[in-house]
Amino acid sequence: MSSTEAVETGEPADAIGLTESTRELAEGRTTSVEQVRAALSRIEASQGSLNAFRHLRAEAALAEAAEADRRLAAGERLPLLGVPVAVKDDTDVLGMPTYFGCDGDLPAAIADSEAVRRLRAAGAVIVGKTNSCELGQWPFTEGPAFGATRNPWNTGHTPGGSSGGSAAAVAAGLVPAALGSDGAGSVRIPAAWTHLVGIKPQRGRISVHPQSDAFQGLTVNGPLARTVADAALLLDAVAGPHPDDPHRPPPVQASAAARRDPGRLRIALAWRPPLTLTGSAPHPEVRRAVTALAEALARLGHDVEEARPRYGLIGLGFVPRATVGIAELAARHPDPALLDPRTRSALRTGTRLGGRVVRAAREREVRQHRRIGAFFRTSRTRVGYDVLLTPTTALPPPPIGRFDGLSAWRTDVTMAEACPYAWPWNVLGWPGINVPAGFTTDGLPVGAQLLGPSRSEERLISLAAQLEADRRWYEHRPPAPSLSVRPGGGR
């Protein structure tokens, strides 16, 4: 499939974005039942080819849609009242198991997570839970428990991971927007590989309760959508702490930021990733696309220059936290023998690195904030950069099965070669946004990330919205999902 073919083929006419969905409902041009039924129909028709969902809540979602229509008819208005959305299957939804990519029998959740509670409070109708790789470890969404989730732009390739199901669902127009989670790029990587906007917010911006500090503080929840306005709307709806949350950043107004000019910014373009010992460098087509995006930023009036952040040995703060986080979740599985051998390897490593080692890794964060924070301008008078621009991934989306049969070590090395750029911002807990950067000559999407210092979501969102108005990436859509079952697809 060429890039031109990808752009010219379109989605079903009723597959609209989150902002437009809410507007149509508020103006009475459609009903929630119509929107939810259409979403469920698209999901079921595409499941054999894309396999984006692990669970559907068809009966419950239609009942909730009928109730939303009654509320809309009575004049009630909420930010997402009646709109169908999806959540990743690491998120507790009352009455549904939270498999998080695992096989086996797991109990149903006894309560909604805080993020789901807030989605419901905003009026959203959750139609189902999307696929994730096992415990969110890898930049692909494949596994024996559910098969392979496929990229709508080319079903021979992965949509990324671990929020690959959410990304595939939004990119294919199955739902207007979806929630994912990001512990090492797991929102930004699939957003890059499916031509979406994906926001990794500040740690604590969206609650991860019933977890208190997911993956030792690495993981946050974040929205995936086709436009900045849609992602910002979902962020506003779901943001806020649970009373027990340890991280409580002050509120932001994401939707307002998406309508605001960012002003003239100093933007650093960085090609070299942090030390990964793999010699990672951006693929020529990734470099070409990100260079074009940097040139667009310069044309929009920003000062853009190449620079190198001082990452230091930030991996020493990441590896213990990531493996301990996997070990904590894996140890709770009722039948660990069902887990991927690579997961069991991470469990053993995480068990060894717990206690003093992981505490020392977390204590390094203060120094990492200070060193990398010096790269940014923290006041109007201080010389520094406002935003860091990097590729989101070093490579375009790999083929389905690229990671099959690899050892834990080879999987980690191959993963680091493909995705060396995203994970440092999880160590820091700072915000970042993937924006679509373009396509390879084979029509595969690639992305760039806008990264900022602590609590800089509003600036990043304003800049992304300005770039979107210029680049109009939302006009490019993948082919409508095939209704045929493809080899290696879902069950």
N, C-alpha and C positions, 0 to 999 in steps of 0.2 A: 504494500500500500504506500503510495507516494504521499508527500506532505500535502500536495494539492488535492488529492482525493480525500484525505482526511478532513480538510477544511470544507469541501463542498458538500459532503454528505451530512444529513441532518438527523435530529432526534424527532420523536413523536411530537406533534404540535402541542399536546397538552402538558409537556414536560417543561415547566417554567421554574424560575428561581424563587428563593424564599421571599424576597421583598415583594415581587409581583404576586406571589400566592397570597400573602397577607392582604395586599391591596384588593385583589379580586374578591376575596371573602368579605372584607369590610364594605365593599361597594355592592355586594349582592350579585356579582356577575357569575359566581359559581357557589357551590356549597362544599362544606367540609366532606360530606359523604362522597360527593363526586371526586374531589381531589384524592381522598384516601383510597377509594375504590380504584381509581386510575393508577395510583402508585402501586397498589397491590397487584394489579393486573400486569404492569410493566415488570415488577420484580419476578412474578411467577413465570412470565414468558421468557425472561432472560436467564433464569437460574441455570438452565442446562448449558448455556454458553459462557456466562460470566461468573456465576456462583458467588455472588456478593454477600448473601445472607446465610446465617446459621439458623436463625429462628424468625418466623413471622408471627404476629399477633393479630391475624386477620379479623377474627370475630370480635375481640376486645377493641381493636382499633376502629372498626366500623361502628360499634356501640358508642365509643367516645366521640367519634365524628358526628353522630346523630345528636348527642348531647351538646356538642359545640355549635351545631346549627341552631338548636333551640336558644342557646345563649346569644348567638349573633342576632337572631331574629328579635330577641328581647332588647337589643341595643347595647349589649355588653361588648367591650373592646379590650383586648389584651394583645401584647406584642406578637404572639404566634397563635392566636386562638383559631383552632381548626386546621392548622397546617400539618401535613405529614412530614415527619423527620425520622431519622434512624440513629441508633447509638451503637458503638462498638461493643463486642461481646467480652469486654473486661469490665463492663458497667452493670451494676446490679439493677435489675428491673423486677419489682415485686412479682413473685410467682413463677419466675423463669430461672433456669440454671444459668450461672455465669461460667461458661466453659473456658473462656480465654484461650481458644485454640486447642484445648486438650481433648483427648478421648476419655471415655469412661462415664460412669454415672455420678453426677454431682447433684447436690440438693438444690431445690429452688430457693431463690433469695427470699428472705422473710420481710424485706423492706426495700424501697427504692433507695438508690444512692442519692446523695445530696444534689448531684448534677441533674439526675432524672426528676427529682422532686421539683427543682426549679424549672425544668422544661415543662412539666405539667402545670406548674403555677402560671407560666406564661401562656398556657393554652395549647401547647403543641400536642399532637397525636403521634405517639411512637408506634411506628408500623412494624418494627422488628429490630433484631440485633445482627450486626454485620461481622463477617469473618475476620479473624486475626490469626497470625501464626502463633505457635505455642508459647504462651506467657510473654508474647510481644518482643521476642528476642532478636528477630531477623528482619532484613529489608525485603522480605517476600511474604506472601500470604498463601502458604501451601502446607499441607499436613495430612496424615492418614485419617484424622478424625473427620475431615470435611472435604478433602480433595484439594483442588487448586482454584484460587480466585484469579480471574484473568483480566487483562487490561482492555478496556473498551476500544482503545485506539488500535490495538492489534492483539488478538486473543492468544497469540503465540508467546506473549511476553507478560511478565508480572506487572501488576499495578503498584508494586512496592509493598512495604510493610512497616510497622505491623498493622497500621490502620488501612490495610489494602482493601478490605471489604467496604468500608465507608467511602474511600476514594473512588472505587469502581462504581458504587451506587450513585454517587453524585455526578461523576463524569458522564455516566451513561444516561442521566436524567431520570433515574428510577425514583429518586427523592430530591427535593430542592436543596437540602443541606443535611449534613450528618455530623455527629460528634465522634472524634477520635481521641487518641491519647499519644503523648510524645515523651519517650524516655531517652531516646538517642537520635531523634529525628523522625519518629514514627507517625507524625502528622505531616511534616514538611517533605519527607522523602516521597511518600505516595502522592502528595499534592504535586510535586515536581514531575513525577512520571505519569500523571493523568491530566495535566494541564488545568490545575485548580489553584485557588487561593487557600492556603493552610496556615492557620495562626497557632504558634506555640506561645501562649501568654506567660506572663510573669508567674513564677511559682506561687501558688496560693490564690491566683486570680479566680480559677474555677476549682471548687472543692473536689478532692478525690475521696472524701468520706464515703464508705466506712473505713477506708484506709486513712491513716493520719499523715503519712509522709511516704508516699508510694515510691518504691524502689530507692529507699534511702534519699528521698528528696529529688531524684532525677526526673520522675514522671509527672507530667501535668496533662490535663484534658484540654482539647482545643477543637475549634470548628474547621470543617472542610466545606467549601462552597465554590460556585463558579465565579462569583464577583466579590469584591472587597465589601460592598454594602451588605451582601447576604451574610458573609462571614462575620462582619461587625454586628449585625442584628442578632445572630445566634450567640455571639460572645456576650452581648449585653443581657440577653435573656437568661443565660445560664451562669453568669459570673456571681460570685459572692461566697462567703465562708459558711461552713457549718460551725456551730458553737464550739466544737471540740478541735477545730483546725489549728495547727501551730503557726501557719503562715497566713497573714491577713493584710495584704497590701491595700492601700486606699483605693476606692473605686475609680474607674475610668468611664468615660462616655465614648464608646467605640463608634457608634453610629454617627454621632456628632463629628468625631474626628474624620470619618470617611467623607464628610461634606466640607472639610476645611482645607484651605491651601496650606501646605507644609512650610511655606517660606523657602528661602534659599539656604541649602544645607551643604555642609562639607561631607563628602561621601568617599570612603576609602574602598578601593577595589583590591581584594586580596585573593591571589591565586594559590598560594602555598597553604596547605592545610596544616593542622597541628601534627606533631611527630606521631606516626603510626608504624614506622619501621617497614612500610610496604613500598615506599617510593611512589605513592599515589600522586597523580597529576591529572588535570582535567582532560578528557577526551577532546580531540580537535573540534568536534561538532558542539560539545558543551561549551568550549572556550569561545567559539564563534558566536553562539547564541547569547552568552552572558556579556561578551564584548558589545554586541549590538544593543543590549539593554542598558549597559553603562553609557553608551553613546547617546541613547535616548534621554537618560537622566541629565547628561551634560547639555543637550539641546533644550531641555526644560528649564535650564538656568542654574543647575547645581554645580558646585565645584567637585569634580570627580578626579581622583588621582590614585595610582597604585600605591599600596602601602602594605606593611607586614605587621600584624599584631604580635605581641610577645606572649604566645600561648604558654611557653615554658613546658614543663612536664605535666601538663594538665591530665594526661592519661592516668597518672598515679592517683588522681582523685576520682576517676571514673570507674576503672576496672573493679576495685573492691565494692563500690556501691552497687554497680550493676549486677555482679555475681551474687552478692548477698541478697539483693532484691529478688533475684530468680530463686535462690535457695529458700527464702522465706515463703514464697508462693508454692514452689514445688513440694516442699515438706508438708503442705496441707492437703495435697492431692490424695484421695482415698486409695488409689492404687498406683504408686510410683512406677511400677513395672510397665505401665502403659505409656509413660512419657518417652519422648524422643531420646535416644542415647546421648545426644548433645546437651539436652536439658539436664540429664542426670550427671553429666560431666560438670556443667555449670553449678549444679547443686553441691557437688563435692568441693569445687573450688570456693564457692561462696561460704560453705561451712568452715573451711580453713581460714578464710579472710574476715570472718566475723570478729566481734569483740573489739580488741584494741586496734586492729588494722583498719577496720572500717571507720572507727571513731577518729583515727589519725587522718584518714582520707577526707572526712568531713571537716575536720579542723583546718585543713589546707585551704578550704574555700575562702576564708577571709583574705589570705594572701593572694589568692587567684583573683578575687574581686579587685584588690588594690592594684595588682600588676596590669590586668587587662583593662580595668577601669581607667587607667591613666591614658589609654588610647583615645578615650572619648572626651568631648567637651562637656564639662559638668556645670558650666556657668557661661554667661554671655561674653565674659571677658577672657576666659581661659582658652588657649589655643588647643585644639583637638578636633576629632571628627565627631559628627553627629550620628552617622550611620555607617555600618560596615556592610559591604556588598560582597558576597562570595557565590560560587556555584552551590546549589543545594546538594548535588551529587557530582562525583567525578565522571560517572558513566551514564549513558542512556539506560532505560529499563532492560534488565537482563531477560533472556528467554525463560519461559517456564521450565523448571527442572534443573536450572543452572547449579543449584546448591544440593541436588540430590546425591546421596551417597558420600558426601564429604565428612571427614572427621570434624570434631569440634574445633580443633586448631585450624584446619583448612577453611572451615566455614567462617571463622573469625577473620582470617587473613583476607579471604575473598570479599567478605563484607566490608572490611576496612578499605580495600582497594576501590570498591564501588562507592562507598559512602563515608569519606573521611571528614566532611565539613560540618555536619550538623550537631554532633554530640557535645562539643564543648559548652554550648549554651545551656544544655541540661545540667552540667556540673555547676555552672554559674547561677542557674535559676532565672536567667534574664529572657526577655521576649525576642521572638523572631518571626518572620513571615516569609513563606514561600510565595513567589509570584511566578506565573508562567513566563518562560524566557523564549520559547519557540519550539521548533521541531527539527529533528534530524532529517537528512535527505530520504530516510525510509519512513518518515511520518511519525516517529516516536517523540513524545513530549519530553522536554527537559526544563529545569527551573533554576531560579536564582533565589537566594535568601537575603532579606534585609534584616540586619541584626542591630540591636541597640543595647545600651546600658540598662541598668535596673529601672523598671517601671516606665519604659519608654514606648508602650504600646500605641499611644495616641499619635505620636510622631510617625511611627512606622506605618500605621494605618493610613494616615494622611498622605504619606509619600506613595504608598502602594496604590491608593485611589487616584492620585494624580497620574501615576504611570499607567494605570488601567485606562484612564480616559484618553491617553495618547495611543496606547498599543491596542486597545479594544480586543483583548484576548478572548473575551466571552463570546465573540462572534464565531470562533472556531470550535466545532463540535465533532465528536467521533461518529462513526457510522451507527445507525440504529442496531441494537444487539440482535444477533442472529437467534432464531428460535430453535435451532438444531443443537443437539448435544454434541459437545466436542470432546475428543479424547482427553482424559485427565480432569474433566470438569467436575462439578459438584454432584453430590448424591441427593 
